[in-house]
Amino acid sequence: MISAPLTKKIVQSFEALSGQLQSAARFVLDHPHDVALKSMRDQARAANVKPATMTRLAQHLGFQGYEEIRALYATAIRKGELGFAGKVGVQAARQKTQGDKALSSEMAHLIAQQIGGLAEPAFVDRMVAAAKCIAAADHVYCLGLRSCHTVAWYMAYILSLIGCRSTMLDGAAAIGFDPIVHAKARDVLVVNSIKPYARQTVEIAEYADSRKVAIVAITDSEVAPIARLAKHVIVVGTESPSFFHAMSPSFAVAEILNALVAGQRGANSLNALRKTDERLERFRVFLKSSGK
């Protein structure tokens, strides 16, 4: 997605587009292979817009018609320039007819492909830059609601183990979000948010942005609500043949970021982990091996 031909141009002009044009533009951003391989009518149907809207988008981007965009993306595919793009999720009915084994295999292959795409240079560069931002922060706030909760919790947990001042923002007792009021310009908010976007996630990110807090967004599109607020954006695949979004790619990003931050903090991480080990030993958190 990041290296597709029109990504930069679409992102820069996205805010100025009408609602229908934004829907069409997002389809182009999120499904670069489909742009090249599917008919304009099929793409319009998938984007939930009229075919004429696809043509208007092309003209807004400086082309005479949408076929020029399809040709541009087809050329990019032939040259191997599109990079990672997950397979389109298949309908549940098809999976049902193929059986449980087919669904399991499809999901495993798709998740592996999505995570494998994180090794592409464009993604690696973004993760390294985001990790440096997190490592340099005075305080790291982690946010992820609903299905994104576990990703944010894991980020906060590991950061705490390596000595980073980290706070998990959640809705416990309706006061879980209160700590963000203390955030300042040298702090960082790490947010995981995928479509359909939780309203409260966006509102908290907007508040953090108003306080000049740097935002690291793990999300599903270059034009997701939090992406437009973020200093660093890491786009992950979420497509799945199941009824649910794939969360494994988001979790993989969290694991990579934590590892990078730990390494960048060097001796500070090592000293913090030693203290963590001592604390865990004192409270007998883990079972000992037999005979010990």
Protein Blocks (a to p, Z undefined) as FASTA:
>chain_A
ZZgmklmmmmmmmmmpcfklmmmmmmmmmmmmlmmmpcfklmmmmnopafklmmmmmmmn
opablklmmmmmmmmmmnopnmpaddddddfklmmmnojklmmmmmmmmmmmmmmmmmpm
klmmmmmmmmmmmmmpmbdcdddehjlmmmmmmmmmmmmmnopacddddfehhlmmmmmm
mpcfkbccdddddddddfklmmmmmmmmmnopacddddfbfkbfklmmpmbdcdddfbdf
bfbdcfklmmmmmmmmmmmmmmmnmmmmmmmmmmmmmmmmmnomaccdehZZ
